[in-house]
Amino acid sequence: MATWQVTMTGITFLLVLVLIMTEWVHLTVAALLGAMVLVFIHVLSLGEAVGYIGQSYSTLALFFGVMVLVRAFEPTKIFEYWATQMVLFARGQGKRLLLGVVGLTTVVTAFLPNATTVMLLAPLFPTLAEEIGVDCVPLLILLVITANSGSLLTLVGDPVTFIIGDAMGMGFLEYFWRLSLAGVVAVGTILVMLPWLFPKTWRKQLTNLEQLPHPQVNHPLMLTAGSVIVLFVLVFFVVGEYLPVPMTPAGVALMGATLALLLAHNSKIDTVHNILRDVDWSTLIFFMSFFVLIGGLEKAGIIQQLSQVMAQVLGNNMALNALLILLLTGVLSSLVPNIPLAVAMIALLNSYLVQEGWVSAAILEPGVQRELPAAVQPLFFAMMIGGTLGGNGTLIGASANIVAAGVAEQHGRRISFGGFLLYGLPVMIAQLGTGAIFLLVRFFLLPG
């Protein structure tokens, strides 16, 4: 590849970030424009661009399936009903409502991926915010940062934890005993910051709860059958990959979406055309375009060059190295989607460990069973914490953030880059700090 193409790839990626941050154009248009520039200057052929999108097919299929599933049940008014029940349960007190949002999101995201959690819960919040008289945008942002934080509780909570855990050969239970406390610390940090982050909602008090609208659930038979579909999806999200014939979360989501479309069509409560028309195509196209941008950086060798620079920065002090990786991964994952970043960082760490003699070169070969010395495992744990919590920093830091922005836009509201930053950046800084303390205490001061 010519030098000018490598340079243009880096410039294009940076310009896309600038366009998104400054909001000169819609973030989907910015990402799509950047992807098409890389194709136009022959950094990637159109086939290669589609290939990079195809490598992330499971993420796109999962998002599409859950979007269809959620949209299919809108005519039943179930989301409006649940939103009213949440307000009543909180007794009209804003602080109880915020605590309830954090608690509910944490429980759900312990079993489901963070982006899936947001897709399932986000439709509640526009109605909920309208009933208590507050802006729904801060509540959606709270949902997102809690889902991202709570995803540290289990190995399957975030694609980043799963990718890194798989690279380490770590199982579900091992992760739970060694790292789930990091998720507790992250969520606890949010709880402490709630009165400062959301002062208006925290002080909100409704005295006329009896005057709240009480939406009635429509199409009870459809809702009953739909509940069976949703239960099927949730159960197989958790156990599907452990069955004798594995079922991936993406496959489960697509099957659930198909059954929901069949049910909606046969019950006549909505048309297949209307449901598919209302899918958040903008969010899906944004992800596809960003996957192409990351593919361009990879093909141009920019990611590999940055990895070599990082390898030279790391020294022999494992505690210091872990803190550096946590900080660096956290900052980078606020600017670059954390899934490709995790893949690049794994390659970096493996190369570093081979160079320093901690492991044999066989670890660099695909399909080799990883057996990492206990002394170097905190480097990977640091990457998990930084890559997950760093996604809270900006609107493009995690897939769940983009999903929430799409839901807000569908309800006539907008989560701007700057607006998200006002909430996300303080949370990210605080969580990286508490995460660093957890890392030092758990794996260096009190190992065991």
Secondary structure, DSSP 8 states (H G I E B T S, - for coil): --HHHHHHHHHHHHHHHHHHHHTSS-HHHHHHHHHHHHHHTTSS-HHHHHHHHHHTHHHHHHHHHHHHHHHHTGGGTHHHHHHHHHHHHTTTBHHHHHHHHHHHHHHHHTTS-HHHHHHHHTTHHHHHHHHHTS-HHHHHHHHHHHHHHHGGGSTTSSHHHHHHHHHHT--HHHHHHHHHHHHHHHHHHHHHHHHHH-HHHHH-B-S-GGGS-------HHHHHHHHHHHHHHHHHHHHGGGSSS---HHHHHHHHHHHHHHHHHHHTSS-HHHHHHTS-HHHHHHHHHHHHHHHHHHHTTHHHHHHHHHHHH--S-HHHHHHHHHHHHHHHHTTS-HHHHHHHHHHHHHHHHHHTTSS-GGGGSTT------TTTHHHHHHHHHHHHHGGGSSTTSSHHHHHHHHHHHHTT----HHHHHHHHHHHHHHHHHHHHHHHHIIIIIS--
